[in-house]
Amino acid sequence: MVADHAANEAYLGFARVYDEMMASRDYQAWAAYVSDLAGDNGINPPGKLLDLACGTGSFLKEMAERGWDVTGLDQSVAMLGVAQEKLRQAHIPVQLYEGDMRDFRLDEEFLLITCMCDSFNYLLEPEDLLQALGQIKRHLSSGGLLIADLNTEYKYREILGNGSFAETFPNSAYIWENVYDPETRINRMDIDFFVREKGDLFRHIPETHLQRYYSPEEIMELAREAGFTEVSLWEAFTKNSLNTMAEDELFRMEESRAALEDGDPYELGRMFLVAR
């Protein structure tokens, strides 16, 4: 996923250190929550699972260990290469494809299709998200389920906002300048990655990533337009339904939750779409 969602190798350098930078992300908790949502809808392994924007395959690995027959799709060949090696070392069979979630075509159907880590937000126009949802619908088997997460307005306005972020790791570092425009709902991330090449020599990799905020109403309307008849939204990692919650009400609820909890900022400001 990159700024225009079309350049295959914008993550070329990032792929090398992605897992190091994301080591704190609890993929087991993500897999447990997604499995719980799927189970509530009668979807359980064994069966075929397709993960869109699968990245380096950490979520795929967790789901495979829960009994799923896994397939992954991503635009980055570099990320897919890391995923292939990761699952090979875990002795997990996997099919991996390079492709765009808006127009992918695979000659099979899946009981569960997932799209994690706000990947839908990289689709900058509603038409793009509609196309992706349509392709997903066409690749679901009868009774199959889509589960995806998206960022909320609170995430863009209050957690990221017009902020600066930086962090260092053993073999990498980043400096991130963020700008969110509430009028266009576009979030711009100018990120300078530094990747260790040899010794104390680091390579500088500048990247710009764009995301778009979609309101709960937009998400549900687009899912229905794509052919899904059962559509629901959930506050991330809870069973709190957002189906009838107004946009400003959701913002106030998240604001209150953030004030009361010392939660992971990556998990705050997130909602999960479940559709079939």
Secondary structure, DSSP 4 states (H G I P E B T S, - for coil): --TTS--TTTTHHHHHHHHHHTTTS-HHHHHHHHHHHHHHTT--SSSEEEEET-TTSHHHHHHHHTT-EEEEEES-HHHHHHHHHHHHHTT---EEEE--TTT---SS-EEEEEE-TTGGGG--SHHHHHHHHHHHHHHEEEEEEEEEEEE-HHIIIIIITT-EEEEEETTEEEEEEEEEETTTTEEEEEEEEEEEEETTEEEEEEEEEEEE---HHHHHHHHHHTT-SSEEEEETTS--B-TT--HHHHHHHHHHHHHH----TTTSSEEEEEE-
